Amino acid sequence: MADPVEKNYSSSDDGSGTGTTQPEIFERPKGFRGRFSHPATQVALLGFVCFMCPGLFNALSGIGGGGQLDETTGNIPCSASTATQSIPGANANVALYSTFSVMAFFAGSVNNKLGPRLTLQLGSLGYGLYTAGFLVLNIHPHAKAFVIAAGAILGLCAGLLWTAQGSLMMAYPTEGDKAKFIAIFWAIFNLGGVVGAAVAFGTNFHTKIAFLILTIIGACIPLFMVNPRNVIRTDGSKLPIMRNPSWKVELIGLYVALKTDPLIVLLFPMFFASNWFYTWQFNEFNGALFNIRTRSLNSMLYWSAQIIGSLLMAVVLDRKNVSRRTRAYAGWFIVFVMVFVVHGWAYHYQKEYTRASPIVTDQTQRIDFTEKRYVGRVFLYIFFGLLDAMWQTMVYWMMGAMSNDPSKLAYFAGFYKSIQSAGAAGAWRADAILLPFMNVFASTWALCAAGLVFALPMIYLRVKETTALEDEAVARMDEDGHILPTDVAAAKIAEKTRE
């Protein structure tokens, strides 16, 4: 069955008195202004913000302890080339994930009150501070408290940045292009991981200075982005931004988003698993089995595969001649098959070693990319990169299928990053207390499977062919927190978008 005409609901009443809404069409600007304000350009700029801020944070993390020898403050050097999340037991990252998880849950309210550009700007500032912390350690080795404090501040900032990013990335595209826009962002952002792998061998004081400069440049990009109110989607519609409520009303909106769309809770297990699996992949597989130069190569291939994985999912999820519900089921099925194929494959290797195995405890026995035994394992790691991108793209697409309202999507993105960070902290802690590799692996597989099982009824019950204003309680809230009738809300939104 073909899709109906996909619409966005920044519209006014059709005059019939029935509350049915019709899209209001605005003419897109021409020339450079039109190209720069194009939604795809703005999402690409989001990608560059995240490339230079969290992307280069990943690169610094991948160096191992930010280039330090003391693993209790930064990262454990044995995972130097992972270019990913921080290693367990690192005090700065315990602080980071703790504050990230708490802040992200409420970051949707902050985003809607301050606006996504300012929220993105504030969120990007913490990454430069964290990078500067490791520069300080090069000069003053006893300044560990500063790095830990910087980690806590970065957690607060990361919650803001990723919430603003998620809201805009899911709200800018029309319903038929959401996966494509996610893929544009994901491809640019993951280039940061590729850079991290490339510099893993050559880190020094000057490398971190270069990272700091680029991070500061990334933090300046939001200053030049177009105000979301002035962005016209490719179908001529604008984002339904209709209010600038008080903090109290924004917190009410957080409650309304959960109360009126409770099926989002069925995605929480997928949120939780979305960073949990990194621990086994990066520490228990890449960090445990390969020597340093091979881990660098693996990491570069992993992040390169992410770019391919997101683009492949975009082809499936944005297929024009297939209904949205069918695309949702197809995407779910592809990820489900990937989870079981990749983890079944990984089990074949995991059962061969433990934390006490010589290959883990003796660096001289680690696998090098010139060896025959490397081939199967590197292809597994590439498939883990594909799976990660497919998983994250599917999660964002499902949230985008539930709403076109940037305010509501900010709440959803905040829930996502909050629960994701809680899962990451739990997984790194499991590794820090030296839980057996097989236990960490089993929990990873089980959480991925459970996340998909819980998401399936959400797709069945909630994903529709299009999202209408009638479905959007948050978009229909006024400045006092009251939910307006559809026709009244549509008229007010139309008035706001014309301003």
C-alpha positions as CSV (number, residue, x, y, z in Angstrom):
1,M,0.0,0.0,0.0
2,A,1.4,3.4,-0.9
3,D,1.8,6.2,1.6
4,P,-0.9,8.9,1.6
5,V,0.4,12.4,1.0
6,E,2.7,13.0,4.0
7,K,2.0,16.2,5.8
8,N,3.2,18.2,8.7
9,Y,0.7,19.9,10.9
10,S,2.0,23.5,11.2
11,S,-1.3,24.5,9.8
12,S,-4.6,26.3,10.3
13,D,-8.2,25.2,10.4
14,D,-9.7,24.5,7.0
15,G,-12.7,26.6,7.8
16,S,-15.2,23.8,8.1
17,G,-15.4,23.9,11.8
18,T,-14.5,20.3,12.1
19,G,-11.0,20.8,13.4
20,T,-9.4,19.2,10.3
21,T,-6.1,20.7,9.6
22,Q,-4.5,21.4,6.2
23,P,-0.8,22.2,5.7
24,E,-0.1,25.9,5.2
25,I,2.5,26.4,2.5
26,F,5.3,29.0,2.7
27,E,7.5,29.9,-0.2
28,R,11.1,28.9,0.3
29,P,13.8,31.6,-0.1
30,K,16.0,31.5,-3.2
31,G,19.8,31.6,-3.8
32,F,22.3,31.2,-1.0
33,R,19.8,32.0,1.7
34,G,17.6,29.3,0.5
35,R,20.4,26.7,0.4
36,F,21.8,27.7,3.8
37,S,18.4,27.7,5.5
38,H,17.5,24.3,3.8
39,P,16.6,21.8,6.5
40,A,19.3,19.4,5.2
41,T,21.9,22.1,5.5
42,Q,20.9,22.8,9.1
43,V,21.0,19.1,10.0
44,A,24.5,18.9,8.3
45,L,25.6,21.8,10.6
46,L,24.3,19.8,13.5
47,G,26.5,17.0,12.4
48,F,29.5,19.2,12.3
49,V,28.8,20.5,15.8
50,C,28.7,17.0,17.0
51,F,31.7,16.0,14.9
52,M,33.8,18.7,16.6
53,C,32.4,18.4,20.1
54,P,31.3,14.9,21.1
55,G,33.0,13.4,18.0
56,L,36.4,14.8,19.1
57,F,35.6,13.9,22.7
58,N,35.4,10.4,21.4
59,A,38.7,10.8,19.6
60,L,40.3,12.1,22.9
61,S,38.8,9.3,24.8
62,G,40.1,6.8,22.3
63,I,43.6,7.9,23.0
64,G,43.4,6.3,26.4
65,G,43.2,8.5,29.5
66,G,43.2,11.5,27.3
67,G,46.9,10.7,26.8
68,Q,47.5,10.2,30.5
69,L,49.1,7.2,32.2
70,D,46.8,7.3,35.3
71,E,43.7,5.3,34.4
72,T,41.8,6.3,37.5
73,T,41.2,9.8,36.2
74,G,40.8,9.3,32.5
75,N,40.6,6.1,30.4
76,I,42.4,2.8,30.7
77,P,45.2,2.9,28.1
78,C,44.6,-0.7,26.9
79,S,41.5,0.5,25.1
80,A,43.3,3.4,23.5
81,S,41.9,3.0,20.1
82,T,38.2,2.6,20.7
83,A,37.4,6.2,20.1
84,T,34.2,5.9,22.0
85,Q,32.7,6.1,25.4
86,S,34.9,6.4,28.4
87,I,36.3,3.4,30.2
88,P,34.9,2.0,33.4
89,G,36.5,3.0,36.7
90,A,37.4,6.4,35.4
91,N,36.3,8.9,38.0
92,A,35.7,11.7,35.5
93,N,33.4,9.6,33.4
94,V,31.5,8.3,36.4
95,A,30.7,11.9,37.1
96,L,30.0,12.5,33.5
97,Y,27.4,9.7,33.0
98,S,25.7,10.5,36.3
99,T,25.1,14.1,35.5
100,F,24.3,13.3,31.9
101,S,21.6,10.9,32.8
102,V,19.9,13.3,35.3
103,M,20.2,16.4,33.1
104,A,19.0,14.7,29.9
105,F,15.7,13.7,31.5
106,F,14.8,17.4,32.1
107,A,16.7,18.8,29.1
108,G,13.6,18.8,26.9
109,S,12.1,21.4,29.2
110,V,15.3,23.5,29.1
111,N,15.4,23.2,25.3
112,N,11.8,24.3,24.8
113,K,12.3,27.3,27.2
114,L,15.6,28.6,25.9
115,G,15.2,27.5,22.3
116,P,17.3,24.8,20.5
117,R,20.0,27.1,19.2
118,L,20.9,28.5,22.7
119,T,20.5,25.0,24.2
120,L,22.9,23.6,21.6
121,Q,25.3,26.5,22.2
122,L,25.4,25.9,26.0
123,G,25.7,22.1,25.5
124,S,28.7,22.4,23.2
125,L,30.7,24.4,25.7
126,G,31.4,21.6,28.1
127,Y,33.5,19.6,25.6
128,G,36.2,22.3,25.3
129,L,36.4,22.4,29.1
130,Y,36.9,18.7,29.3
131,T,39.6,18.7,26.6
132,A,41.3,21.6,28.5
133,G,41.3,19.4,31.6
134,F,43.6,16.9,30.0
135,L,45.9,19.8,28.8
136,V,46.0,21.0,32.4
137,L,47.1,17.5,33.5
138,N,50.0,17.7,31.1
139,I,51.2,20.7,33.0
140,H,50.0,19.9,36.5
141,P,49.7,16.1,37.0
142,H,48.0,16.5,40.3
143,A,45.0,18.5,38.9
144,K,42.8,15.4,38.8
145,A,40.0,17.1,40.7
146,F,39.7,19.6,37.9
147,V,39.2,16.9,35.3
148,I,36.6,15.1,37.5
149,A,34.7,18.4,37.9
150,A,35.0,19.0,34.1
151,G,33.5,15.5,33.6
152,A,30.5,16.4,35.7
153,I,30.0,19.7,33.9
154,L,30.3,18.0,30.6
155,G,27.6,15.6,31.6
156,L,25.3,18.5,32.2
157,C,26.2,20.1,28.9
158,A,26.0,16.8,26.9
159,G,22.4,16.4,28.1
160,L,21.5,19.8,26.7
161,L,23.4,19.3,23.4
162,W,22.0,15.8,22.5
163,T,18.5,16.9,23.4
164,A,18.6,19.9,21.2
165,Q,20.3,17.9,18.4
166,G,17.7,15.1,18.6
167,S,14.8,17.5,18.5
168,L,16.0,19.4,15.4
169,M,17.2,16.3,13.6
170,M,13.7,14.7,13.9
171,A,11.6,17.8,13.4
172,Y,13.3,19.4,10.4
173,P,12.5,16.7,7.8
174,T,9.1,15.9,6.3
175,E,7.7,12.5,7.4
176,G,9.1,10.8,4.3
177,D,12.7,12.0,4.7
178,K,13.3,11.5,8.4
179,A,15.6,8.5,8.0
180,K,17.6,10.4,5.4
181,F,18.2,13.3,7.7
182,I,19.2,11.0,10.5
183,A,21.7,9.3,8.1
184,I,23.1,12.7,7.1
185,F,23.7,13.6,10.7
186,W,25.0,10.2,11.7
187,A,27.5,10.1,8.8
188,I,29.1,13.4,9.6
189,F,29.1,12.8,13.4
190,N,30.8,9.4,13.0
191,L,33.6,10.9,11.1
192,G,34.8,12.0,14.5
193,G,35.3,8.3,15.4
194,V,37.3,7.8,12.2
195,V,39.5,10.7,13.2
196,G,39.9,9.3,16.7
197,A,41.2,6.0,15.3
198,A,43.6,7.8,12.9
199,V,45.3,9.8,15.6
200,A,45.4,6.9,18.2
201,F,49.1,6.3,17.4
202,G,50.3,9.9,17.4
203,T,48.8,11.6,20.4
204,N,50.8,14.3,22.1
205,F,50.4,17.7,23.8
206,H,50.0,19.5,20.4
207,T,47.3,17.0,19.3
208,K,45.2,17.9,22.3
209,I,45.7,21.6,21.6
210,A,44.4,21.0,18.1
211,F,41.4,19.1,19.5
212,L,40.7,22.0,21.8
213,I,40.8,24.5,19.0
214,L,38.4,22.4,16.8
215,T,36.1,21.9,19.8
216,I,35.9,25.6,20.3
217,I,35.1,26.1,16.6
218,G,32.4,23.5,16.9
219,A,30.9,25.4,19.8
220,C,30.7,28.5,17.6
221,I,28.7,26.8,14.8
222,P,25.3,27.2,16.5
223,L,25.8,31.0,16.4
224,F,25.5,30.8,12.6
225,M,22.6,28.4,12.4
226,V,19.2,29.6,11.3
227,N,16.5,30.2,13.9
228,P,14.2,27.1,13.7
229,R,11.2,29.5,13.4
230,N,12.7,30.6,10.0
231,V,13.4,27.1,8.6
232,I,10.9,26.0,5.9
233,R,10.7,22.3,5.3
234,T,10.9,20.9,1.8
235,D,7.1,20.6,1.6
236,G,6.7,24.3,2.4
237,S,5.6,23.8,6.0
238,K,7.2,25.4,9.1
239,L,7.8,23.9,12.5
240,P,4.8,24.2,14.8
241,I,6.4,26.5,17.4
242,M,3.6,28.4,19.1
243,R,4.7,29.4,22.6
244,N,7.4,30.5,25.0
245,P,6.1,29.1,28.2
246,S,7.3,29.5,31.8
247,W,9.5,26.9,33.4
248,K,6.4,25.6,35.2
249,V,4.6,25.0,32.0
250,E,7.6,23.3,30.5
251,L,7.7,20.8,33.3
252,I,3.9,20.3,32.9
253,G,4.7,19.6,29.2
254,L,7.2,16.9,30.2
255,Y,4.4,15.3,32.2
256,V,1.9,15.8,29.3
257,A,4.2,14.2,26.8
258,L,4.4,11.0,28.9
259,K,0.7,11.0,29.9
260,T,-0.7,11.5,26.4
261,D,1.8,9.3,24.6
262,P,2.6,6.6,27.2
263,L,3.7,4.1,24.5
264,I,7.1,5.9,24.4
265,V,7.8,3.8,27.5
266,L,7.9,0.7,25.3
267,L,11.0,2.2,23.7
268,F,12.8,2.7,27.0
269,P,14.5,-0.8,26.9
270,M,15.9,0.0,23.5
271,F,17.1,3.3,24.9
272,F,18.8,1.5,27.8
273,A,20.5,-1.1,25.5
274,S,21.7,1.5,23.0
275,N,25.0,2.2,24.8
276,W,25.2,-0.9,27.0
277,F,26.6,-3.0,24.1
278,Y,29.6,-0.7,23.7
279,T,31.3,-2.1,26.8
280,W,31.6,-5.6,25.4
281,Q,32.4,-4.5,21.9
282,F,35.1,-2.0,22.9
283,N,36.6,-3.5,26.0
284,E,35.8,-7.2,26.1
285,F,36.4,-7.8,22.4
286,N,38.5,-5.1,20.7
287,G,40.4,-4.1,23.9
288,A,41.0,-7.7,25.1
289,L,42.1,-9.5,21.9
290,F,44.1,-7.1,19.7
291,N,47.3,-5.2,19.9
292,I,47.4,-1.4,19.8
293,R,47.8,-0.8,16.1
294,T,45.2,-3.4,15.2
295,R,42.7,-1.9,17.7
296,S,43.2,1.4,15.9
297,L,42.4,-0.2,12.5
298,N,39.4,-2.0,14.0
299,S,38.1,1.3,15.4
300,M,38.4,3.1,12.1
301,L,36.6,0.3,10.3
302,Y,33.9,0.3,13.0
303,W,33.1,4.0,12.7
304,S,33.3,3.8,8.9
305,A,30.7,1.0,9.0
306,Q,28.4,3.2,11.0
307,I,28.2,5.6,8.1
308,I,27.2,2.7,5.8
309,G,24.7,1.3,8.3
310,S,22.8,4.5,8.7
311,L,22.6,5.1,5.0
312,L,21.3,1.5,4.5
313,M,18.5,2.0,7.1
314,A,17.6,5.3,5.4
315,V,16.9,3.5,2.1
316,V,14.6,1.1,3.9
317,L,12.8,3.6,6.3
318,D,12.3,6.3,3.7
319,R,11.0,4.1,0.8
320,K,8.4,6.2,-0.9
321,N,6.2,3.5,-2.4
322,V,5.8,1.6,0.9
323,S,3.5,2.5,3.8
324,R,5.1,3.9,6.9
325,R,3.9,1.0,9.0
326,T,5.4,-1.5,6.6
327,R,8.7,0.4,6.7
328,A,8.6,0.3,10.5
329,Y,8.1,-3.5,10.5
330,A,10.9,-3.9,7.9
331,G,13.3,-1.8,9.8
332,W,12.5,-3.7,13.0
333,F,13.0,-7.0,11.3
334,I,16.4,-6.1,9.8
335,V,17.7,-4.9,13.2
336,F,16.3,-8.1,14.9
337,V,18.0,-10.4,12.4
338,M,21.3,-8.4,12.8
339,V,21.2,-8.7,16.6
340,F,20.9,-12.5,16.5
341,V,23.3,-13.0,13.6
342,V,26.0,-10.7,15.0
343,H,25.7,-11.9,18.6
344,G,25.5,-15.6,17.6
345,W,28.7,-15.0,15.6
346,A,30.3,-13.2,18.6
347,Y,29.4,-16.1,20.9
348,H,31.6,-18.3,18.8
349,Y,34.6,-16.2,19.8
350,Q,33.6,-15.3,23.3
351,K,33.4,-18.9,24.5
352,E,37.1,-19.3,23.6
353,Y,38.5,-16.8,26.2
354,T,38.0,-15.2,29.7
355,R,39.6,-12.4,31.7
356,A,42.3,-14.9,32.8
357,S,43.2,-16.2,29.3
358,P,46.7,-15.6,28.1
359,I,45.6,-13.6,25.1
360,V,44.0,-11.1,27.5
361,T,46.7,-11.0,30.2
362,D,49.8,-11.1,27.9
363,Q,50.1,-8.3,25.4
364,T,52.5,-10.3,23.3
365,Q,49.8,-12.8,22.5
366,R,47.4,-10.3,21.1
367,I,46.1,-10.6,17.6
368,D,47.7,-8.5,14.8
369,F,46.0,-7.6,11.6
370,T,48.7,-9.5,9.6
371,E,47.6,-12.8,11.1
372,K,45.1,-15.2,9.6
373,R,42.9,-15.4,12.7
374,Y,42.3,-11.7,12.4
375,V,40.0,-11.9,9.3
376,G,36.8,-13.4,10.9
377,R,37.1,-11.2,13.9
378,V,37.5,-7.9,12.0
379,F,34.5,-8.7,9.9
380,L,32.5,-9.3,13.1
381,Y,33.6,-5.9,14.4
382,I,32.6,-4.2,11.2
383,F,29.1,-5.8,11.6
384,F,28.9,-4.5,15.1
385,G,29.5,-1.0,13.7
386,L,26.7,-1.6,11.1
387,L,24.4,-2.9,13.9
388,D,25.0,0.1,16.1
389,A,24.1,2.6,13.3
390,M,21.0,0.6,12.4
391,W,19.9,0.5,16.0
392,Q,20.4,4.2,16.7
393,T,18.8,5.1,13.3
394,M,15.8,2.9,14.0
395,V,15.3,4.4,17.5
396,Y,15.4,8.0,16.2
397,W,13.1,7.1,13.3
398,M,10.5,5.5,15.6
399,M,10.5,8.6,17.8
400,G,10.2,10.8,14.7
401,A,7.3,8.6,13.6
402,M,5.5,9.4,16.8
403,S,5.6,13.2,16.4
404,N,6.5,16.1,14.2
405,D,6.4,18.6,17.1
406,P,9.9,19.9,18.0
407,S,8.8,20.5,21.6
408,K,7.6,16.9,22.1
409,L,10.6,15.5,20.2
410,A,12.8,17.4,22.6
411,Y,11.2,15.6,25.5
412,F,11.6,12.3,23.7
413,A,15.3,13.0,22.9
414,G,15.8,13.8,26.5
415,F,14.3,10.6,27.7
416,Y,16.4,8.7,25.1
417,K,19.8,10.2,26.2
418,S,18.9,10.0,29.9
419,I,18.1,6.3,29.9
420,Q,20.9,5.6,27.4
421,S,23.4,7.2,29.8
422,A,22.1,5.3,32.7
423,G,22.6,2.1,30.7
424,A,26.2,3.2,29.8
425,A,27.1,3.8,33.4
426,G,25.7,0.4,34.4
427,A,27.7,-1.4,31.7
428,W,31.0,0.4,32.4
429,R,30.4,-0.4,36.1
430,A,29.9,-4.0,35.4
431,D,33.2,-4.0,33.6
432,A,34.9,-2.1,36.3
433,I,34.1,-4.8,38.9
434,L,35.5,-7.4,36.5
435,L,32.3,-9.2,35.7
436,P,33.1,-12.2,33.6
437,F,33.3,-11.4,29.9
438,M,30.6,-14.0,29.2
439,N,28.2,-12.4,31.7
440,V,28.7,-8.9,30.0
441,F,28.2,-10.5,26.6
442,A,25.0,-12.4,27.7
443,S,23.6,-9.2,29.2
444,T,24.3,-7.3,26.0
445,W,22.5,-9.9,23.8
446,A,19.6,-10.2,26.2
447,L,19.0,-6.4,26.5
448,C,19.1,-6.0,22.7
449,A,16.6,-8.8,22.2
450,A,14.4,-7.4,25.0
451,G,14.5,-3.9,23.6
452,L,13.3,-5.1,20.2
453,V,10.5,-7.3,21.7
454,F,9.2,-4.3,23.7
455,A,9.3,-2.0,20.7
456,L,7.2,-4.2,18.5
457,P,3.9,-3.5,20.2
458,M,4.7,0.2,20.1
459,I,5.0,0.0,16.3
460,Y,1.7,-1.9,16.0
461,L,-0.2,0.4,18.3
462,R,1.4,3.8,17.6
463,V,3.0,4.2,14.2
464,K,0.5,5.7,11.8
465,E,0.7,6.6,8.2
466,T,1.0,10.3,9.1
467,T,1.0,12.3,12.3
468,A,-1.8,14.9,12.7
469,L,-2.2,17.8,15.1
470,E,-5.1,15.9,16.7
471,D,-2.4,13.4,17.9
472,E,-0.2,16.1,19.4
473,A,-1.2,17.3,22.9
474,V,2.1,19.1,23.6
475,A,1.8,21.1,20.3
476,R,-1.7,22.2,21.4
477,M,-0.6,23.5,24.8
478,D,-1.0,27.2,25.3
479,E,1.2,29.5,27.4
480,D,-0.6,28.5,30.6
481,G,-0.3,24.8,30.0
482,H,-3.9,24.2,28.9
483,I,-4.4,21.8,26.0
484,L,-6.4,23.6,23.3
485,P,-9.0,22.1,20.9
486,T,-7.4,21.1,17.6
487,D,-9.0,23.9,15.5
488,V,-8.1,26.6,18.1
489,A,-4.5,25.3,18.3
490,A,-4.2,25.1,14.5
491,A,-5.2,28.8,14.2
492,K,-2.7,29.9,16.8
493,I,0.1,27.9,15.3
494,A,-0.7,29.4,11.9
495,E,-0.6,32.9,13.4
496,K,2.8,32.2,15.1
497,T,4.4,30.8,12.0
498,R,3.4,33.9,10.0
499,E,5.2,36.2,12.5
